[in-house]
Amino acid sequence: MPTDCRDDHTEAVQIQFDGTVTTYQDLLKLFWEGGCCTQKRSKQYQSAIWCHGEEQLRLALESKVQRQTVEGRPVVTLVEMACPFYNAESYHQKFLLRQQPTVLAALAVQSEDELVDSHVAARLNGYCSGNGSEDDLLEEWDTFDIKDNAVLDRLQDICQNGPNNL
């Protein structure tokens, strides 16, 4: 949850990436494809890109101009240098995974910090929110090291029918 260097907060994610695997430009492309950048929202839910370094700032500003051309109207996304980033309270972390007790229990995490930091929990949270196909799930299932077939069944159900299908 970054502040904007002035006050209050905006709900956000901080992405760490390996530049040998993906590029900052690829991440910007996903950002612009993924959300509404022309609608003014409250500070808490505003569209924003916080940059780490002058090169990222330059690329983000250039991509904003390009997106405005695509949109044909003003893009209101804030683009500026990053301020300190603060994680949300732990009960906000992996929220949708926490709504699936069978899936959560299969992780057998020992602490809140372990849950928040878990790559597997992050992947499962995505599936619990209805993101990801059944094919994607099956392709990476063995990497999760979960042996409980009820968990796989529940996640497949979510992939097929959505997260609200109880």
HELIX and SHEET records of a PDB file:
HELIX    1   1 TYR A   24  GLY A   34  1                                  11    
HELIX    2   2 LYS A   43  TYR A   45  5                                   3    
HELIX    3   3 GLU A   54  GLU A   71  1                                  18    
HELIX    4   4 SER A   90  HIS A   92  5                                   3    
HELIX    5   5 PHE A   95  ARG A   98  1                                   4    
HELIX    6   6 PRO A  101  LEU A  107  1                                   7    
HELIX    7   7 GLU A  112  ASP A  117  1                                   6    
HELIX    8   8 HIS A  119  CYS A  128  1                                  10    
HELIX    9   9 GLU A  134  GLU A  140  1                                   7    
HELIX   10  10 TRP A  141  PHE A  144  5                                   4    
HELIX   11  11 ASN A  149  ASN A  161  1                                  13    
SHEET    1   A 2 ALA A  48  CYS A  51  0                                        
SHEET    2   A 2 LEU A  78  MET A  81  1                                        
END                                                                             
